[in-house]
Amino acid sequence: MQISGISNINIPQSVPHTVSQAQDYGYDKATIKQMVRSGKIECETCANRKYQDGSDEMVSFKSPAHISPESAASAVMAHEQEHVGNAYKEAANKNGEVVQASVRIKTSICPECGRSYVSGGETRTQIKYNEENPYGKSFKGADAASVTGMNFDLKNET
């Protein structure tokens, strides 16, 4: 396409959605970079990014799956909340109590386009179990018998 009054300037006919499409349509590198940074087209790295859970729990994302950059934060937070829910279920089933649960969402910078993205999440939980250990209980009893009377306070003697 030629703009009237200006010669030798070709404007591509189609709007690209990816870097490779922009290259195929004849956009120059500087224009492609600007389009990627502004979010008009998605870089190849962001388009191919997949999320996968590495734990041994039954939660979502056990197999790699793509999440759009716009949805990644809420999807990762929902996934991490599954881990928190599992901790509460485990505590309830084993006579325990969740004393601490925290979720951290990790972010990184895409090396290709320079935009920040949610790169994953981490859940930490701490469960206190209320069941008594019969071996520990007998040790406490044996220790009590051996230390009874060992503390002697001379200040109270007259």
Short mmCIF file of the C-alpha atoms (twelve columns), coordinates in Angstrom:
data_MODEL
# 
_entry.id   MODEL 
# 
loop_
_atom_site.group_PDB 
_atom_site.id 
_atom_site.type_symbol 
_atom_site.label_atom_id 
_atom_site.label_alt_id 
_atom_site.label_comp_id 
_atom_site.label_asym_id 
_atom_site.label_seq_id 
_atom_site.Cartn_x 
_atom_site.Cartn_y 
_atom_site.Cartn_z 
_atom_site.pdbx_PDB_model_num 
ATOM 1   C CA . MET A 1   0.000  0.000   0.000   1 
ATOM 2   C CA . GLN A 2   1.318  3.438   -0.892  1 
ATOM 3   C CA . ILE A 3   0.435  6.617   1.005   1 
ATOM 4   C CA . SER A 4   -0.290 9.451   -1.404  1 
ATOM 5   C CA . GLY A 5   2.527  11.921  -1.701  1 
ATOM 6   C CA . ILE A 6   5.060  9.581   -0.062  1 
ATOM 7   C CA . SER A 7   6.879  7.025   -2.109  1 
ATOM 8   C CA . ASN A 8   8.670  3.818   -1.143  1 
ATOM 9   C CA . ILE A 9   6.822  3.360   2.172   1 
ATOM 10  C CA . ASN A 10  5.027  0.068   2.455   1 
ATOM 11  C CA . ILE A 11  2.456  -0.346  5.206   1 
ATOM 12  C CA . PRO A 12  1.553  -3.977  5.907   1 
ATOM 13  C CA . GLN A 13  -2.063 -4.877  5.151   1 
ATOM 14  C CA . SER A 14  -2.730 -7.199  8.141   1 
ATOM 15  C CA . VAL A 15  -2.472 -6.737  11.892  1 
ATOM 16  C CA . PRO A 16  -0.186 -9.393  13.423  1 
ATOM 17  C CA . HIS A 17  -0.834 -11.246 16.676  1 
ATOM 18  C CA . THR A 18  2.640  -12.725 17.194  1 
ATOM 19  C CA . VAL A 19  6.236  -11.749 16.497  1 
ATOM 20  C CA . SER A 20  6.540  -14.305 13.706  1 
ATOM 21  C CA . GLN A 21  3.399  -12.959 12.025  1 
ATOM 22  C CA . ALA A 22  4.772  -9.409  12.271  1 
ATOM 23  C CA . GLN A 23  8.006  -10.569 10.638  1 
ATOM 24  C CA . ASP A 24  6.050  -12.346 7.916   1 
ATOM 25  C CA . TYR A 25  3.992  -9.190  7.282   1 
ATOM 26  C CA . GLY A 26  7.173  -7.150  6.812   1 
ATOM 27  C CA . TYR A 27  7.329  -5.077  10.010  1 
ATOM 28  C CA . ASP A 28  10.841 -3.895  10.910  1 
ATOM 29  C CA . LYS A 29  12.562 -4.996  14.156  1 
ATOM 30  C CA . ALA A 30  12.081 -1.666  15.968  1 
ATOM 31  C CA . THR A 31  8.355  -1.625  15.232  1 
ATOM 32  C CA . ILE A 32  7.985  -5.252  16.318  1 
ATOM 33  C CA . LYS A 33  9.832  -4.538  19.567  1 
ATOM 34  C CA . GLN A 34  7.586  -1.556  20.272  1 
ATOM 35  C CA . MET A 35  4.467  -3.623  19.520  1 
ATOM 36  C CA . VAL A 36  5.623  -6.390  21.872  1 
ATOM 37  C CA . ARG A 37  6.487  -4.000  24.717  1 
ATOM 38  C CA . SER A 38  3.163  -2.195  24.382  1 
ATOM 39  C CA . GLY A 39  1.252  -5.486  24.388  1 
ATOM 40  C CA . LYS A 40  -0.185 -5.138  20.875  1 
ATOM 41  C CA . ILE A 41  1.373  -8.475  19.968  1 
ATOM 42  C CA . GLU A 42  2.503  -11.295 22.212  1 
ATOM 43  C CA . CYS A 43  6.133  -12.354 22.206  1 
ATOM 44  C CA . GLU A 44  6.942  -15.995 21.461  1 
ATOM 45  C CA . THR A 45  8.249  -16.613 25.005  1 
ATOM 46  C CA . CYS A 46  5.034  -15.352 26.617  1 
ATOM 47  C CA . ALA A 47  2.886  -17.202 24.082  1 
ATOM 48  C CA . ASN A 48  4.664  -20.499 24.832  1 
ATOM 49  C CA . ARG A 49  4.961  -20.123 28.639  1 
ATOM 50  C CA . LYS A 50  3.469  -23.065 30.536  1 
ATOM 51  C CA . TYR A 51  2.755  -23.582 34.216  1 
ATOM 52  C CA . GLN A 52  3.123  -26.900 36.061  1 
ATOM 53  C CA . ASP A 53  2.850  -27.916 39.717  1 
ATOM 54  C CA . GLY A 54  5.845  -29.759 41.123  1 
ATOM 55  C CA . SER A 55  4.321  -31.070 44.353  1 
ATOM 56  C CA . ASP A 56  3.045  -34.564 45.062  1 
ATOM 57  C CA . GLU A 57  -0.417 -33.268 46.050  1 
ATOM 58  C CA . MET A 58  -3.533 -33.715 43.965  1 
ATOM 59  C CA . VAL A 59  -4.029 -30.173 42.674  1 
ATOM 60  C CA . SER A 60  -4.454 -28.441 39.321  1 
ATOM 61  C CA . PHE A 61  -1.623 -27.994 36.812  1 
ATOM 62  C CA . LYS A 62  -0.129 -31.467 37.249  1 
ATOM 63  C CA . SER A 63  0.561  -31.399 33.512  1 
ATOM 64  C CA . PRO A 64  1.949  -28.277 31.789  1 
ATOM 65  C CA . ALA A 65  -0.691 -25.756 30.722  1 
ATOM 66  C CA . HIS A 66  -0.603 -22.291 29.175  1 
ATOM 67  C CA . ILE A 67  -2.240 -19.418 31.043  1 
ATOM 68  C CA . SER A 68  -2.637 -16.043 29.380  1 
ATOM 69  C CA . PRO A 69  -0.522 -13.331 31.043  1 
ATOM 70  C CA . GLU A 70  -3.713 -11.455 31.953  1 
ATOM 71  C CA . SER A 71  -5.136 -14.486 33.807  1 
ATOM 72  C CA . ALA A 72  -1.927 -15.833 35.334  1 
ATOM 73  C CA . ALA A 73  -2.087 -13.996 38.678  1 
ATOM 74  C CA . SER A 74  -5.609 -15.159 39.545  1 
ATOM 75  C CA . ALA A 75  -5.010 -18.691 38.211  1 
ATOM 76  C CA . VAL A 76  -1.783 -19.116 40.191  1 
ATOM 77  C CA . MET A 77  -3.386 -17.691 43.369  1 
ATOM 78  C CA . ALA A 78  -6.362 -20.066 42.998  1 
ATOM 79  C CA . HIS A 79  -3.936 -22.956 42.507  1 
ATOM 80  C CA . GLU A 80  -1.937 -22.043 45.614  1 
ATOM 81  C CA . GLN A 81  -5.189 -21.814 47.603  1 
ATOM 82  C CA . GLU A 82  -5.777 -25.466 46.672  1 
ATOM 83  C CA . HIS A 83  -2.604 -26.282 48.620  1 
ATOM 84  C CA . VAL A 84  -3.893 -24.283 51.609  1 
ATOM 85  C CA . GLY A 85  -7.228 -26.132 51.430  1 
ATOM 86  C CA . ASN A 86  -5.392 -29.462 51.320  1 
ATOM 87  C CA . ALA A 87  -3.463 -28.519 54.477  1 
ATOM 88  C CA . TYR A 88  -6.710 -27.771 56.325  1 
ATOM 89  C CA . LYS A 89  -8.203 -31.098 55.168  1 
ATOM 90  C CA . GLU A 90  -5.079 -32.989 56.255  1 
ATOM 91  C CA . ALA A 91  -5.116 -31.278 59.647  1 
ATOM 92  C CA . ALA A 92  -8.791 -32.093 60.163  1 
ATOM 93  C CA . ASN A 93  -8.300 -35.742 59.165  1 
ATOM 94  C CA . LYS A 94  -5.292 -36.277 61.442  1 
ATOM 95  C CA . ASN A 95  -6.428 -34.451 64.593  1 
ATOM 96  C CA . GLY A 96  -4.277 -31.423 63.823  1 
ATOM 97  C CA . GLU A 97  -4.524 -27.697 63.468  1 
ATOM 98  C CA . VAL A 98  -3.136 -25.372 60.793  1 
ATOM 99  C CA . VAL A 99  -1.132 -22.818 62.762  1 
ATOM 100 C CA . GLN A 100 0.323  -20.995 59.770  1 
ATOM 101 C CA . ALA A 101 -0.419 -20.784 56.042  1 
ATOM 102 C CA . SER A 102 1.090  -18.316 53.604  1 
ATOM 103 C CA . VAL A 103 1.023  -17.912 49.838  1 
ATOM 104 C CA . ARG A 104 3.651  -16.074 47.827  1 
ATOM 105 C CA . ILE A 105 3.168  -15.170 44.179  1 
ATOM 106 C CA . LYS A 106 6.448  -14.964 42.261  1 
ATOM 107 C CA . THR A 107 7.046  -12.587 39.359  1 
ATOM 108 C CA . SER A 108 9.778  -12.385 36.738  1 
ATOM 109 C CA . ILE A 109 10.692 -10.288 33.722  1 
ATOM 110 C CA . CYS A 110 10.350 -11.838 30.273  1 
ATOM 111 C CA . PRO A 111 13.791 -11.808 28.629  1 
ATOM 112 C CA . GLU A 112 12.270 -11.335 25.175  1 
ATOM 113 C CA . CYS A 113 9.711  -8.559  25.657  1 
ATOM 114 C CA . GLY A 114 10.719 -7.085  29.023  1 
ATOM 115 C CA . ARG A 115 7.233  -7.281  30.561  1 
ATOM 116 C CA . SER A 116 6.721  -8.613  34.062  1 
ATOM 117 C CA . TYR A 117 4.702  -11.802 34.454  1 
ATOM 118 C CA . VAL A 118 3.595  -14.192 37.189  1 
ATOM 119 C CA . SER A 119 6.216  -16.923 37.151  1 
ATOM 120 C CA . GLY A 120 4.762  -19.166 39.842  1 
ATOM 121 C CA . GLY A 121 3.723  -19.431 43.443  1 
ATOM 122 C CA . GLU A 122 4.745  -20.962 46.735  1 
ATOM 123 C CA . THR A 123 2.585  -22.127 49.619  1 
ATOM 124 C CA . ARG A 124 3.941  -22.788 53.082  1 
ATOM 125 C CA . THR A 125 1.829  -24.387 55.766  1 
ATOM 126 C CA . GLN A 126 2.532  -25.539 59.283  1 
ATOM 127 C CA . ILE A 127 0.310  -28.090 60.983  1 
ATOM 128 C CA . LYS A 128 0.410  -28.876 64.688  1 
ATOM 129 C CA . TYR A 129 -0.809 -32.382 65.473  1 
ATOM 130 C CA . ASN A 130 -2.625 -32.872 68.777  1 
ATOM 131 C CA . GLU A 131 -2.091 -36.582 69.203  1 
ATOM 132 C CA . GLU A 132 0.256  -37.628 71.977  1 
ATOM 133 C CA . ASN A 133 3.147  -39.904 71.228  1 
ATOM 134 C CA . PRO A 134 2.901  -42.879 73.638  1 
ATOM 135 C CA . TYR A 135 6.696  -43.269 73.632  1 
ATOM 136 C CA . GLY A 136 7.258  -39.616 74.458  1 
ATOM 137 C CA . LYS A 137 4.650  -39.823 77.230  1 
ATOM 138 C CA . SER A 138 6.437  -42.739 78.917  1 
ATOM 139 C CA . PHE A 139 9.785  -40.935 78.652  1 
ATOM 140 C CA . LYS A 140 8.250  -37.915 80.382  1 
ATOM 141 C CA . GLY A 141 7.038  -40.152 83.190  1 
ATOM 142 C CA . ALA A 142 10.465 -41.800 83.581  1 
ATOM 143 C CA . ASP A 143 12.193 -38.417 83.540  1 
ATOM 144 C CA . ALA A 144 9.809  -37.082 86.169  1 
ATOM 145 C CA . ALA A 145 10.658 -39.964 88.498  1 
ATOM 146 C CA . SER A 146 14.403 -39.428 88.115  1 
ATOM 147 C CA . VAL A 147 14.378 -35.648 88.615  1 
ATOM 148 C CA . THR A 148 11.825 -35.372 91.412  1 
ATOM 149 C CA . GLY A 149 13.369 -33.551 94.326  1 
ATOM 150 C CA . MET A 150 16.487 -32.478 92.416  1 
ATOM 151 C CA . ASN A 151 15.668 -28.789 92.676  1 
ATOM 152 C CA . PHE A 152 16.455 -27.586 96.155  1 
ATOM 153 C CA . ASP A 153 16.137 -23.914 97.000  1 
ATOM 154 C CA . LEU A 154 18.453 -22.980 99.877  1 
ATOM 155 C CA . LYS A 155 17.018 -19.486 100.197 1 
ATOM 156 C CA . ASN A 156 13.820 -20.789 101.731 1 
ATOM 157 C CA . GLU A 157 15.644 -22.793 104.409 1 
ATOM 158 C CA . THR A 158 15.776 -21.249 107.844 1 
# 
